[in-house]
Amino acid sequence: MSKPNPLAKANEVKKTRARRASKMTEALVAASGETPLQHMLAVMRNPKVDADVRLDAAKAAAPYVHPKLQSIVHEGGDKPIQFTEIRRTIVRAGS
């Protein structure tokens, strides 16, 4: 029979408190009508706010608005990468 982990109960209490705090935060945000991202964008766009504060708000909001692209590795082995030319035809209305 294994010994009970004394930290298991403490970890469960921490998780419960975190969930409760998260739910309370969600309720406060919903009641205010403004999400944290909306607030950061409002600060960033406000010309009356100091430029350094606006820059910090832009940096904080950027990952939510412009996600980073994921890098990929070509695993084609010995085969060369093939490129296909794609042509786009523009059709004018009424033609």
C-alpha positions in Angstrom: 0.0 0.0 0.0 1.4 3.4 -1.0 1.8 6.3 1.4 -0.7 9.2 0.9 1.0 12.2 -0.6 0.7 15.1 1.9 1.1 17.6 -0.9 -1.8 16.2 -2.9 -4.5 17.9 -0.7 -2.6 21.2 -0.8 -2.3 21.0 -4.6 -6.0 20.3 -4.9 -6.8 23.2 -2.7 -4.6 25.5 -4.9 -6.3 24.2 -8.0 -9.8 24.9 -6.6 -8.8 28.4 -5.5 -7.3 29.1 -8.9 -10.5 27.9 -10.6 -12.7 30.0 -8.3 -10.5 33.1 -8.9 -10.6 32.5 -12.6 -14.4 32.3 -12.6 -14.6 35.5 -10.5 -12.3 37.3 -12.9 -14.4 36.2 -15.9 -17.5 37.5 -14.1 -15.8 40.9 -13.4 -14.7 41.2 -17.0 -18.1 40.3 -18.3 -19.7 42.9 -16.0 -17.3 45.6 -17.1 -18.0 45.0 -20.7 -14.3 45.3 -21.6 -11.8 42.4 -22.0 -8.2 42.8 -21.1 -7.3 42.8 -24.8 -9.7 45.5 -25.5 -8.3 47.5 -22.6 -4.7 47.1 -23.9 -5.8 48.2 -27.3 -7.6 51.2 -25.9 -4.5 52.3 -24.0 -2.3 51.7 -27.1 -4.6 53.9 -29.2 -5.0 56.7 -26.7 -2.8 59.7 -27.7 -3.0 61.2 -24.2 -1.2 58.2 -22.7 2.6 58.3 -22.4 4.4 56.8 -25.4 6.2 54.2 -23.2 3.0 53.0 -21.7 1.4 52.8 -25.2 4.4 50.8 -26.4 4.1 48.4 -23.5 0.4 47.9 -24.2 1.1 47.2 -27.9 3.8 44.6 -27.0 1.4 42.9 -24.6 -1.5 42.9 -27.1 0.5 41.8 -30.1 0.6 38.0 -29.4 -3.2 37.9 -29.2 -3.7 39.9 -32.4 -0.7 38.7 -34.5 0.1 35.1 -33.6 3.6 33.8 -34.5 3.9 31.6 -37.5 5.2 28.1 -36.8 8.5 27.1 -38.4 8.5 23.9 -40.4 11.2 21.5 -41.6 11.1 19.9 -45.0 11.3 16.1 -44.6 11.3 15.1 -48.2 14.4 13.0 -47.9 16.5 12.9 -51.1 13.7 14.2 -53.3 13.9 17.9 -54.3 11.2 20.3 -53.3 8.8 20.8 -56.1 7.2 24.1 -56.7 4.0 24.5 -58.7 3.1 27.7 -60.4 -0.3 28.9 -59.6 -1.9 31.4 -61.9 -4.9 33.5 -60.9 -7.3 34.7 -63.5 -9.3 37.8 -62.8 -12.8 37.7 -64.3 -14.4 41.1 -64.7 -18.1 41.4 -64.0 -20.2 41.5 -67.1 -17.5 39.9 -69.3 
